[in-house]
Amino acid sequence: MRDLRIVFMGTPDFAVTTLKTLVEHKYNIVGVITAPDKPAGRGRKLNQSAVKKYAETAGLHLLQPKNLKDETFITALRDLKANLQIVVAFRMLPKVVWQMPAYGTFNLHASLLPNYRGAAPINWAIINGETTTGVSTFFIDEKIDTGEMILQQETTIESNEDAGSLHDKLMHIGSELVLKTIKLIETNKVKTIPQIDSKDIKTAYKLNKDNCKIDWNDNIETIHNKIRGLSPYPAAWCELVNNENVLDIKIYEAEKELCLHENEIGSIITTKKSMKVSVNGGYIHILKIKLPGKKLMDTTSLLNGYKFENNAKMR
């Protein structure tokens, strides 16, 4: 049995669950690396990462380097004498960092690699209409998410699941997979599998304003998948045209109604309590929406105070 000295690297909530699991299982965490504090909000108050907040409550040794190649940081990392590094939702590591420990550096990624390498695997799996996804552990190499795989765990994507609920599900499955991976390394029983590239591999591109915009000319499945794949963050958006007013709005929750109709694509149909948009193949019923400068609200609340003209449409 190997005596492990572990450095953990991560930043958001997704990483905290794994770090907490390692602490609860009494692993020797000799250091935690996370992002520097960043100013946020109107007051520009310094915001600490979720990993930092947990590491401090757990009494773990913390480093927050701005530059991962900085000699001061590299020296401090070497001084920890770690023989294993674990990365969950961090950033790309320079070779001098990932090749440092004797037993390697492995990463937890929220997809079934080699599919959905990149920044937003949870979102793109839903946006693309996948019915299964999962988590993978792999040893880091020079490229992004391409190293030899150690373990994978598959799970189902439910038909109405959004990115938020899938994130939480994979967060817990992932922490268990990290435990299994550590036990293989601890007992020197790791057998890795090379990732095999093909032209059919799907990529988890970084999300931006362009790829988060709803195209109401798409079919009903594509639109519904985009809305749930981007909820609760960063949220799918589009333009609401209401007479002379054009507003950028965000849609957080919707349901689909499959049917035939002859309405113009994008036209809005409302009652006192409901709102639906005409699309190819049926209607998208808007359930939760956010207008500029307003809080997120359900459609019934919106309709109590906002008047849609007869020619109102989404575009």
C-alpha positions in Angstrom: 0.0 0.0 0.0 1.4 3.3 -1.1 1.5 6.2 1.4 -0.1 9.1 -0.5 0.6 12.8 0.0 -2.0 14.6 -2.1 -2.3 18.0 -3.5 -5.8 18.9 -4.6 -6.5 21.6 -7.3 -10.0 23.0 -7.9 -12.1 26.1 -7.7 -16.0 25.8 -7.8 -18.6 23.9 -5.9 -18.2 21.0 -8.2 -14.7 20.5 -6.8 -15.7 21.0 -3.2 -17.7 17.7 -3.0 -14.6 15.7 -4.1 -12.3 17.5 -1.7 -14.7 17.0 1.2 -15.0 13.3 0.4 -11.2 12.9 0.5 -11.0 14.7 3.9 -13.8 12.5 5.2 -12.0 9.4 4.1 -8.9 10.6 6.0 -6.6 11.0 3.0 -3.5 13.1 3.6 -4.1 16.4 1.8 -0.8 18.3 2.1 -2.0 21.2 0.0 -4.9 22.8 -1.8 -4.5 25.0 -4.9 -7.3 27.3 -5.9 -7.9 30.5 -7.9 -7.0 33.9 -6.4 -9.8 36.0 -4.8 -11.6 38.1 -7.4 -13.6 41.3 -7.0 -17.3 40.7 -7.7 -20.6 42.6 -7.4 -21.3 46.3 -7.3 -19.2 46.8 -4.3 -16.3 44.9 -5.9 -15.8 42.9 -2.8 -13.2 40.2 -3.0 -14.9 36.9 -3.7 -13.3 33.7 -2.5 -13.6 30.4 -4.4 -15.9 27.7 -3.0 -12.8 25.5 -2.6 -11.0 28.1 -0.6 -13.9 28.6 1.7 -14.1 24.8 2.4 -10.3 24.4 2.7 -10.1 27.1 5.3 -12.9 25.6 7.4 -11.1 22.2 7.1 -7.8 23.7 8.2 -6.0 22.7 4.9 -2.8 24.3 3.7 -3.9 26.7 0.8 -2.0 28.3 -2.1 -3.6 30.8 -4.6 -1.1 31.4 -7.4 -1.9 33.9 -10.1 0.7 32.4 -12.4 1.2 28.6 -12.3 4.7 28.9 -13.8 5.9 31.4 -11.2 9.1 30.2 -9.5 7.8 31.1 -6.1 4.7 28.9 -6.6 6.7 26.1 -8.1 9.1 26.1 -5.1 6.2 26.2 -2.7 4.5 23.3 -4.5 7.7 21.2 -4.5 8.1 21.8 -0.8 4.8 20.1 -0.1 6.5 16.8 -1.3 3.2 15.5 -2.8 3.4 12.2 -4.7 -0.1 12.6 -6.2 -2.1 15.6 -7.6 -5.8 15.6 -8.2 -7.5 18.2 -10.4 -11.2 18.9 -10.4 -12.6 21.9 -12.3 -9.4 24.0 -12.3 -7.3 25.4 -15.2 -4.8 24.0 -17.6 -1.6 23.1 -15.8 1.9 23.6 -17.2 4.1 20.5 -17.6 6.4 21.5 -14.8 3.3 21.2 -12.4 1.5 18.1 -13.7 4.7 16.0 -14.1 6.0 16.8 -10.6 4.5 14.0 -8.4 5.8 10.5 -8.6 2.3 8.9 -9.0 1.1 11.5 -11.5 -1.6 14.1 -11.8 -5.1 12.9 -12.6 -8.2 14.9 -13.5 -11.9 14.4 -13.0 -13.9 15.5 -16.1 -17.7 15.6 -16.4 -18.2 13.7 -19.5 -17.6 10.2 -21.1 -14.2 11.0 -22.7 -13.2 11.4 -25.5 -16.5 13.1 -26.1 -17.1 16.6 -24.7 -13.5 17.6 -24.0 -13.5 21.3 -23.0 -15.0 23.9 -20.8 -18.7 23.1 -20.7 -19.3 19.3 -21.0 -22.5 19.3 -18.8 -24.2 22.0 -20.8 -23.3 20.6 -24.3 -24.4 17.0 -23.4 -27.9 18.4 -22.8 -27.9 20.9 -25.6 -27.0 18.1 -28.1 -29.8 16.0 -26.8 -27.7 13.2 -25.2 -29.6 10.7 -23.1 -26.5 9.5 -21.3 -23.3 11.1 -20.0 -20.9 10.5 -17.1 -17.6 11.2 -15.5 -14.0 10.2 -16.4 -10.7 10.2 -14.6 -7.5 10.4 -16.6 -3.8 11.3 -16.2 -3.1 14.8 -17.5 -0.8 15.3 -20.5 0.2 18.2 -22.7 -3.2 18.7 -24.3 -6.7 19.4 -22.9 -8.6 16.4 -21.6 -6.7 13.9 -23.8 -4.6 11.9 -21.3 -4.9 8.1 -20.8 -8.2 7.2 -19.0 -8.3 5.5 -15.7 -12.0 5.0 -14.9 -15.5 6.1 -16.2 -19.0 6.0 -14.7 -22.1 6.5 -16.9 -25.4 8.0 -15.9 -28.8 8.8 -17.5 -29.8 12.3 -18.6 -33.6 12.6 -17.8 -35.8 14.1 -20.5 -36.5 17.3 -18.6 -33.2 17.5 -16.7 -31.4 20.8 -16.8 -27.7 21.6 -16.5 -28.1 22.5 -12.8 -29.5 19.1 -11.7 -27.1 17.2 -14.0 -24.2 19.2 -12.5 -25.2 18.1 -9.0 -25.7 14.5 -10.0 -22.3 14.3 -11.7 -20.6 16.1 -8.8 -21.5 13.3 -6.5 -20.8 10.5 -9.0 -17.5 12.1 -9.7 -16.4 12.3 -6.1 -17.0 8.5 -5.8 -15.1 7.9 -9.0 -12.1 9.9 -7.6 -12.2 7.7 -4.5 -12.1 4.5 -6.7 -9.2 6.0 -8.8 -7.2 6.8 -5.7 -7.6 3.3 -4.4 -6.2 1.9 -7.6 -3.2 4.3 -7.4 -2.8 3.5 -3.7 -2.6 -0.3 -4.4 -0.6 0.2 -7.7 -3.3 -1.5 -9.7 -4.0 1.3 -12.3 -4.5 0.1 -15.9 -5.0 3.1 -18.2 -6.7 3.1 -21.6 -5.6 5.5 -24.4 -8.3 7.9 -25.7 -9.1 7.1 -29.3 -9.9 10.1 -31.5 -12.3 10.0 -34.3 -14.1 12.4 -36.6 -17.3 11.9 -34.6 -16.0 13.2 -31.3 -18.2 16.0 -29.9 -16.6 19.0 -28.3 -17.7 21.1 -25.2 -17.0 24.5 -26.6 -16.7 27.5 -24.2 -20.1 29.1 -23.8 -20.5 32.6 -25.2 -23.3 35.0 -26.2 -23.5 33.7 -29.7 -23.9 30.0 -28.9 -26.3 30.7 -26.0 -28.8 32.5 -28.3 -32.0 30.7 -29.2 -32.7 30.3 -32.9 -36.5 30.1 -33.0 -36.3 28.6 -36.5 -34.7 25.5 -35.1 -36.9 22.5 -34.4 -38.8 22.1 -31.1 -36.4 19.5 -29.6 -33.3 21.7 -30.4 -34.8 24.7 -28.7 -36.0 22.9 -25.7 -32.6 21.2 -25.2 -30.8 24.5 -25.5 -33.0 26.1 -22.8 -32.5 23.3 -20.3 -28.9 22.8 -21.2 -28.1 26.4 -20.3 -30.2 26.6 -17.1 -29.5 27.9 -14.5 -26.3 29.4 -15.9 -25.6 31.2 -18.2 -29.2 30.9 -19.5 -30.5 30.8 -23.0 -31.4 34.2 -24.4 -33.2 35.8 -27.3 -34.9 39.1 -28.3 -38.4 39.8 -27.4 -40.0 42.2 -29.9 -43.1 43.9 -28.5 -44.3 46.8 -30.8 -41.3 49.2 -30.8 -39.6 47.6 -27.8 -36.8 45.1 -28.3 -35.6 43.4 -25.2 -32.8 40.9 -24.6 -34.5 38.3 -22.3 -33.3 35.1 -20.7 -35.4 31.9 -20.5 -34.7 29.5 -17.6 -37.4 26.9 -17.8 -39.8 25.7 -20.6 -41.9 22.8 -21.7 -42.5 21.5 -25.2 -45.9 20.8 -26.8 -45.6 18.7 -30.0 -48.3 19.5 -32.5 -49.1 21.0 -35.9 -50.0 24.7 -36.3 -49.9 27.4 -38.9 -48.7 30.3 -36.8 -45.7 32.4 -37.7 -42.5 31.0 -36.2 -41.6 33.0 -33.0 -45.1 34.4 -32.5 -46.2 34.6 -28.9 -49.6 33.4 -27.6 -50.6 34.3 -24.1 -53.5 33.7 -21.7 -53.8 35.3 -18.2 -51.5 32.6 -16.8 -49.5 31.1 -19.7 -47.3 32.0 -22.6 -46.1 29.9 -25.5 -44.0 30.5 -28.6 -44.8 29.0 -32.0 -41.9 26.9 -33.3 -41.3 24.2 -35.9 -43.1 21.1 -34.6 -45.3 22.7 -31.9 -45.0 25.2 -29.1 -42.4 26.1 -26.4 -44.3 27.0 -23.2 -42.2 29.5 -21.2 -42.3 28.8 -17.5 -39.5 31.0 -16.0 -38.2 34.1 -17.6 -36.0 37.2 -16.8 -36.4 40.6 -18.4 -33.6 43.2 -18.3 -33.2 44.8 -14.9 -35.9 42.5 -13.5 -35.6 39.5 -11.2 -36.2 36.0 -12.5 -39.9 35.2 -12.4 -42.5 32.6 -13.4 -44.6 33.4 -16.4 -47.8 34.0 -14.4 -46.0 36.7 -12.4 -44.7 38.3 -15.6 -48.2 38.3 -17.2 -49.6 40.1 -14.1 -47.5 43.2 -14.9 -46.4 43.0 -18.5 -48.6 43.5 -21.6 -47.9 41.6 -24.8 -49.2 43.2 -28.0 -50.9 41.0 -30.6 -47.9 41.2 -32.8 -45.3 40.3 -30.1 -42.7 37.7 -31.1 -39.4 36.1 -30.2 -36.5 36.4 -32.5 
